[in-house]
Amino acid sequence: AEIELATLQAGNDLNDMAKLSNKSLGDTYKAARNIIDTLGESHLDSQSLSDSIEELLHRYRKLGFDVITVIDDTSNIGIEPSITIYRVLQEAFANISKHSDSNRIEITLKIDNCIEFTITDNGVGFDLNDVKKGCGVTSMKSRTSNIGWAFTITSLRGTGLAIIQLRSSRRTTQRRT
């Protein structure tokens, strides 16, 4: 009887492990799919940064997000900064939709003596000390660092606000050809 009980328990443990493994594989698949989508064509070689951003925003509006934008003329922003802005926006949207419980996103792209790009949401906020610095935040920091820009995230759990900000030290422009 003890052997039968041990065998039954081992079977249940294996079943639980199989369920956990399947869930883990499903989560891994979703993460890989998100990475593939994020790395997909940004269209920045064939359309403007403003048009690419608007196309991305359209998808999030269809998901029910209220997206407000204030975007200056982006025609003089070089290709590298444009790609950085676009990729950070993609990653921010992925994080907002996955973690923030937000329904409103504000995007500001100001171009004056420098370029300032800000993404703000009205979600639950988070404590920066408690958040695992995953691939998304690491990627955003790395991309901005690679072009010499500052990257900051400001948020407090329960405040209903998270802000991601990119800032160039000078105006980074380069006419597109």
C-alpha positions in Angstrom: 0.0 0.0 0.0 2.9 2.4 0.8 4.5 1.6 -2.6 1.2 2.3 -4.4 0.8 5.6 -2.5 4.4 6.6 -3.3 3.9 5.7 -7.0 0.7 7.7 -7.1 2.4 10.7 -5.4 5.3 10.5 -7.9 2.8 10.4 -10.7 1.1 13.5 -9.4 4.4 15.2 -9.0 5.3 14.3 -12.6 1.9 15.6 -13.8 2.4 18.9 -11.9 5.9 19.2 -13.3 4.6 18.6 -16.8 1.9 21.3 -16.4 4.5 23.7 -15.1 6.9 22.8 -18.0 4.1 23.4 -20.5 3.3 26.8 -18.9 6.9 27.7 -19.0 7.2 26.7 -22.6 4.1 28.8 -23.5 5.6 31.8 -21.6 8.9 31.4 -23.5 7.1 31.2 -26.8 5.1 34.4 -26.1 8.4 36.1 -25.1 10.2 34.9 -28.2 7.2 36.0 -30.3 7.3 39.5 -28.7 11.1 39.7 -29.4 10.6 38.7 -33.0 7.8 41.3 -33.4 9.9 43.9 -31.7 12.9 43.2 -34.0 10.6 43.2 -37.0 10.9 45.8 -39.8 10.5 49.3 -38.4 9.8 50.8 -41.8 12.2 53.7 -41.0 14.0 53.1 -44.2 10.9 53.7 -46.2 8.8 56.2 -44.1 9.4 58.9 -41.6 9.8 58.4 -37.9 6.5 60.3 -37.3 4.7 57.9 -39.7 6.2 54.8 -38.1 5.2 56.0 -34.7 1.7 56.8 -35.9 1.4 53.3 -37.4 2.5 51.7 -34.1 0.1 54.0 -32.1 -2.7 52.9 -34.3 -2.3 49.3 -33.2 -2.4 50.3 -29.5 -5.4 52.5 -30.0 -7.2 49.4 -31.5 -6.3 47.6 -28.2 -8.2 50.3 -26.3 -5.4 52.6 -25.2 -6.0 56.3 -25.2 -2.8 57.5 -26.8 -2.0 61.3 -26.8 0.9 62.6 -28.8 2.8 65.8 -29.1 5.4 65.2 -31.8 7.6 67.9 -33.4 8.8 67.6 -37.0 11.1 64.6 -37.0 12.4 64.9 -40.6 15.8 66.2 -39.4 16.4 63.4 -36.9 19.1 61.0 -38.1 18.4 57.3 -38.8 20.2 56.0 -35.6 18.3 58.2 -33.2 15.1 57.5 -35.1 15.6 53.8 -34.8 16.4 54.2 -31.1 13.3 56.2 -30.4 11.1 53.8 -32.3 12.6 50.7 -30.6 12.3 52.2 -27.1 8.7 53.1 -27.9 8.0 49.5 -29.0 9.5 48.1 -25.8 7.7 50.7 -23.6 4.4 49.8 -25.1 5.1 46.1 -24.6 5.9 46.7 -20.9 2.9 49.1 -20.5 0.4 46.6 -21.9 1.9 43.7 -20.0 2.5 45.3 -16.5 1.0 48.7 -16.0 -2.8 48.2 -16.0 -2.9 51.6 -17.9 -5.4 52.9 -20.3 -3.8 56.2 -21.2 -0.3 56.8 -22.7 1.2 60.2 -23.5 4.1 60.5 -25.9 6.1 63.7 -26.4 8.9 64.2 -28.8 10.3 67.7 -28.5 13.1 68.9 -30.8 14.9 72.1 -29.8 18.5 72.5 -28.8 18.3 68.8 -27.9 15.9 65.9 -28.5 13.6 65.0 -25.7 11.4 61.9 -25.9 9.0 61.1 -23.1 6.5 58.3 -22.6 4.1 58.6 -19.7 1.3 56.2 -18.6 -1.4 56.3 -16.0 -0.8 52.7 -14.8 -0.2 51.3 -11.3 3.4 52.5 -11.2 6.2 50.4 -9.8 9.1 50.6 -7.4 12.3 50.7 -9.4 14.1 48.8 -6.6 11.7 45.9 -6.8 11.6 45.5 -10.6 13.9 43.0 -12.3 15.9 44.7 -14.9 14.8 42.4 -17.7 15.7 42.4 -21.4 13.4 45.3 -22.1 14.8 47.9 -19.7 18.3 46.7 -20.5 17.7 47.0 -24.2 16.3 50.5 -23.8 19.3 51.6 -21.8 21.7 50.0 -24.1 20.2 51.6 -27.2 20.2 55.1 -25.8 23.7 54.7 -24.4 25.0 53.5 -27.8 24.0 56.9 -29.3 25.2 58.9 -26.3 21.8 59.8 -24.9 20.5 59.8 -21.3 17.8 57.3 -20.3 15.7 57.6 -17.2 12.7 55.8 -15.8 10.7 57.5 -13.0 7.9 55.7 -11.2 6.5 54.9 -7.7 4.2 52.0 -7.0 0.7 53.1 -6.5 1.2 56.6 -7.9 -0.4 55.7 -11.2 2.4 57.1 -13.2 5.5 55.8 -15.0 7.8 58.0 -17.1 10.4 56.9 -19.5 12.6 59.7 -20.9 15.3 59.8 -23.5 17.4 63.0 -23.9 20.2 63.8 -26.3 22.9 66.1 -25.1 22.6 68.1 -28.3 20.4 68.2 -31.3 21.0 65.0 -33.2 20.1 65.7 -36.8 21.0 64.4 -40.1 19.0 64.9 -43.2 17.5 61.8 -44.7 18.3 61.1 -48.3 
